[in-house]
Amino acid sequence: MEDNRIKSYGYRWVILALYSLITAIIQIQWLTFAPIAREAKQFYGVGSFEIDLLSMIFLGVFIVMAIPASYVIDTYGTRVGVGIGAFLAGSLGFLKGLLASDYSFVIFCQIGLAIAQPFIINAVTKVSVLWFPLKERATAVAIGTLAQFLGIIAVMIGTPLLIGGEEPDPSKIPQTVMTYGILSLAGAALFLLFFREKPPSSPSVNGEDSKIQVFQGLKHILSRREMQKALLLFFIGLGIFNALSTCIDQICEKKGLTMEQTGIVGGILLISGIAGGVVFPPVSDAIGKRRPFLVLAMLGFLPGILLLAFAKDYSLLLAGSFLIGFFLLGAGAPIGFQYCAEITSPAPESSSQGILLLIGQISGIAFIVGINTLGSEEFMRVFIVLSVLNAILSFFLKESPMMESNAVKNTAAALHK
């Protein structure tokens, strides 16, 4: 029935591709120096903290800018909001390349790029609602979300290769940063030239693209019982992912893994997340259900945490990393974002997503501090307790009313045939 009442435009896939490109680019700019920290220390003549600071800036700035960025996106639209992020990513990414030999200028550019990030990644559910019918939205959100992981994988593989591979040459760092700068400038130009706010006619049949005021929407979002449950799920789940991805070397070092093995464990976490994103969201869209996949995500990543906490064998650690990525990132994140957009409608979509990302950043920082204070082996036991709590909580979620309403409409239409 839905397909008879709306028109889907093929250009929606161009929009999603442009959004995914600029999303991957901002992740590349975030983690440019992460895989070459030792060479970067040597090149800039600074300590480990100064190099880690280049990435940590993004976490701190996101906490400050998440709500303002969502306000701009919801008030002035995705073309303006994400356009601000794309402009900052392109211009400051290129400027960072030009000034890559000076650590102080690189810090300055990283701050600007960190401001750009929430303007970009907070908009994925908004883009999906404006351009995609309900039956495709979890898939669209998954593609936009998984672009973040593709950007991380690209920078983790690409940066070491660009500075020399097995024989790294720190003097090639400015050339590498400039390569990313040119990519950022080109991606931003494509986005600004070809991105459109919305199609000629709306894909909505449930009124979910109608707006209420942003601050009224925030009050509405936080008052919803199901959203309160989802916030706790994301506080634990996204916080655990942020902490694991940041401290994976520390965790694996305690288990006697080499740097190469640690890199593979971390890589599997992201690659399996992409694999899960290919599998779960399209099925969720096809059968018109969100809740079962969120329950599955919380149950599925629990054994992964147990393996990462207690296993010493390399193959078991790989299996644990796979389970966490496949279920938590592949099902939990994209379907969770879309679920929250649906249960808080007609509140602005980027506001609900921004709050979820914000809560995950706050808990991620707290968990990172906990790992470094108590030790990785001790704090992994805390993760186990929190993961069990998440699994139990997921059973108390209710199905998205929007999906239930759509199912009723489709059933009625079938009976009238």
N, C-alpha and C positions, 0 to 999 in steps of 0.2 A: 504493500500500500504506500509506503514511504516513497518508493521510486516513482509512483504515479503522480505525486504531488510536488516534487522538486526536480530541479535540473542540476546535474553535476557537470562542472566545466573541466575539460581536460587540462586547462592551465593550472588547476590546483596542484598538479604534480610538479610543474615548474616552480610554483611558489614554495612547495615543500623542499624541492632541491636547493633553491636559493637560500632558504632558511637553514637547511642542514649544512650547507657549505660554510656559511658565516659562523654557525655554531662550532663546527670542527676547527675553524681558523682561530677562534678565541681560545679554545683549549690548547692549541699548538702554542699560542703566545703565552699562555699561562705556564706551561711546563717546558719551555724551550731549554732551560739549563738543568732540569732535573736529572736526565740520564747522563750528563757529562759534568757532574758536580766537581769531581777531582780536577778535570782539565780547566773548568771555569775558575776554581780557586787559584790555580797556577797562573792563568792568564791575567786575572784582575788583581792578584796579590792580596786576596782577602781570606778570611776564615770560613769555616763551614756554615756558621750562622748567617753570614752575609749572603751566601749563595742560597741557602734555604729560604731566606727572607724574600727572595725574588718570587718564590711560589706562595709563601705564606701571606703575602700582601693581599692576594686574591680572596683568601678566607676572611680576613678582617674587613676588607672593603665591602664584601658581599653582605655582611651583617648590617652595615650602615646603609647600603644602597638598595637592598632588596625591596623594601616597601616603596621608597620614592620611585624606583624604576617601574614597579608594577602600577603605580599611580599614573605615571606618564603613559604607559602602554594602554591602560584602560580608559584614560581620559582623552588622549589624542590619537589613539589607534596604533596598530602594529607597524604601519609604514613609517610613522614618526618615531615611535618608541624603539623598535628594532633598528630603524634607520640611524638613530643616534648611536646605538651600539656599533653598528656597522661602520659608521664614519669614524668613530674613535678607534675601532680595531684596525681599519685601513690606514688612517693617517699616523697614528702613534706606532703601529707595527712597522710602518715604513721608516718613521723617524728613529725608532729603536735600531733599525738596521743601519741607518746613516751614522748613528752615534754609538755604535755597539762597542767601540774600544774604550769608552768612558763609563765606569761603573755607576757614577752618580747620575748620569743621563739615562742609563738603563733603568735605574730605580724609578726615576721620574716617569718614564714611559710605562713601566709596569703599573704604577698607580693609576694612570689614565686608562690602561687596558683593563685593569681590575674594575674600574667604574663601568666600563663597557659591558662586562660579562653579564650582570643581571638584566640589563636592557635586552640582551639576546636570549639567554636561556630561560627567562621567566615567561616567554611568550608562546611556547610550543602549544599549550592547550588552546590559547586564544586563536592561533593560526588554524588549528584543526576545526574549531567551532565555526569560524568565518568561512572556511572553504570546503569542508568535507561533510557529507551526510553522516548521521549518527552511526550507521553500520560500518563506517571506515575510520572512525576517529581514534580508537585505541591503536590501530595500525599506523595512522599518521603521527600520533604522539610518540609511538615506539620509534619510528624512523627518525624523527627530530631529536629524540632523547639519545638514541644510539649513535647519532652523529658525534656526540660528545666523546664517546668511547673510541670511535674511529679516529678522532683528532688526537686523543691521548696515545693510541697505538702508533699513529703516524709519527708523532714527535719522539716517542720512545725508540722507534726503529730508525727514523730518518736522521735525527741529530747525531748519533754516534757515527753513522755512515758518512755524513757530510763533513765531519772533521777528521776522517781518515780511517774509520773502521777499526781493524785490529791494531793499527799503529796510529793512534790519535795524535793530531797536531793542534795544540791549543791556539796557534796563530790563525787557524781557519775559523775560529769562532765568529769574528765579525762578518766574514763571508756567509756563514751559515745563517746568522741572524738576518742578514740582508735578504737571503733567499726567502725566508719566512716573511719578511717585510713586503717583498714584491708580491708574494702569494696573497697576503692580507689586503694589499692595495687593490689587486685585481679582483679578489672576491668581494670586497666592499663596493667597487665600481659596478660589478654585475648586479649585486643586490639593489643598489640605489637606482639603477637604470630600469630594471625589469620587475621589481617587486610591486605588487598591487595590494591595496588594503583589503578589498573583498570583491567577490564576483558580482555581475549585474543583478542576479537574483539570489536570495538566501537559500542555503541548503537546510535550513532549520524548519522543522514542523512542530516543534515542542516549545517554541518561544525562548529557547535558551540563549539566543543571540541578542535578546533585548537587554538593556542595561539598567542598572540602578547606580546611584552615586557610589564612588569608590569607598569612601569612609563608611557609608551606610552598608556597603557590601562587606567590608571587613567585619563590622559588627554582626552581620548576618552569618558570615562564614564561621566566626568563632562561637556563635550561639548554637550551631547545629550539632546535635549529639553525635551523629555519625562522623562528622568532621573532627570532633574532639578525640574520638577513638583513632581516626586516621592520623591525626597529629602525633599521637603516642607511637603508632606504628612507624611513622617516618622518623620520629625522634630517635627511636632505637635502630631501625633498619638502615636508614641513610647515614646515621651517625656512625654505625659500625662499619659500613662500607668506606666512608671517608677516613676513618681511623686506620682500617686495614690497608687501604691503598697508600696511605702516608707512611705507615710503620711496618710495611711488609718485610723490609730488609732486616729490621730489628727482630721481628718475630722469627724469620727463617734463620737468622744467624744463630739464635739460641738453640736451634735444632740441628746445627752443623751443616747447613746448606752453603754451597758456594754462591758467589755473586751471580754467576750464569744461571744456576738453578733457581735462585731467588727471582731473577728476571722472568723466568719461564712461569713460575708460580703466579707472579703478578700479572703476566700477560694472559694466562689462562683465565684469570678472574674477569678480564675485560672481553676476551674473545668469546667465552661462554655466555657472557651477558648479551652479546650481539646475537649469538645463536638462539638464546631464549627469546629475544625480542623478535626474531623471525618466526618463531613457533607460536608463542602464547597470544599476543595481541590480535592477530588475524582470527584465531579461533574464538577469542572472546567476542570480537565483532560479529563473527558468523553465527554464534549461538545466542547472542544477545544477553550475556551474563558477565558480571564483573566480580561479584563476591567469591565464587568458587576459585577463581584464579588468584585472588589475594590470599585466601586460606592456603591454597597449594604453595604459593610463594613462601609464606611464613613457615610452613611445615617442611618444604623442600630445602631451605637453606640452613635449617637447624642441624642436620647431620654434617653439613659442611663446616659449621662452626665447631662441632665436636671433633671432627678430624683435624682441623687446624689447631685446636687447643691441645690435643693429646697425642696425635700421631707424630712419629719421628721419621718414618719411612718416606722417602721422596715421592713415590708413586701415590701414597695415601694423601700426602699434602696436596698433590696435584688434583686428586679427586675431590678433596675438600674445597679447594679454590674453584673448581668447575661447578660444584653444586651451589656455592654462594653466588657466583656470577649468573649461572643459568636461571636460578629461581628468583633471587633478590633483584638483580638488575634486569633480567629478561622479562619477568612477569610482574614483580612487585612495583618497580618504578614506573614504567609507562602506563600500565593499567591502573595503578594507584593514582597517578596524576589525573587521568581521565575520569576515574571514579569520583574523585573529589570535585572536579569541575562540574560533574553532573549532580551530585548531591547538594551542592551549594548554589546551583542556578536559581535565580538570575544574577547572582553576584558575579563581578568581573572574573574571568577565568585566570588571568595572570596574577590576580591577587591571591587566589587559592593556591596556585602553584608557587608563587613567591614565598608564601608563609611556610609551605612544606619544605622548600629548599632552605629557607632561613633556619627553620628548626633543626634541620639536618646538619647545617654548618655549625650551629651552636653546640649541638651534642658531639659532633665530630671533634671540635676543638677540645671539649671537656674530656672525651675519651682518649685523645692523643696525650693530653696532660696526665691522665690516669695511667696510661701505658708507661710513660716516661717516669712517673712517680713510683708506682707499685712494681713495675716490671711487666714485660709482655706476657710471660707465662702465668703470672698471678691474675692479670687483668683479663685474660682470655676466659677465665672462669666467671668473671662478671658478665662477659658477653654471652656465655651459655645461659645464665639465669635470665638475662634480658631477652634472649631469643625465645626461651620457653614462654616467657610472659607474652611476647608478641604472638606466638603461635596460638596461645589460649585466647588472647584478645580478638584475633581475626575471626573466630567462630561467632563472636557477638556482633559482627558487622551485619547490616541489612543490605539487601540488594539495592542498586541504584533505582530510584523511582522512575527515572527517565527510561531506563531499559525495560522496566516492568510495563510502563505505559505503552512503549513501542511494541512490546510483545502482545499486549491486549489488542492494539490496533491491527496488527498483522493477523491475529487469530480471527478477529471479527471480519476482516477482509476475506480470509480464506473461507469462512462459513457462508459468506454471501455469494461466492462464486458458483 
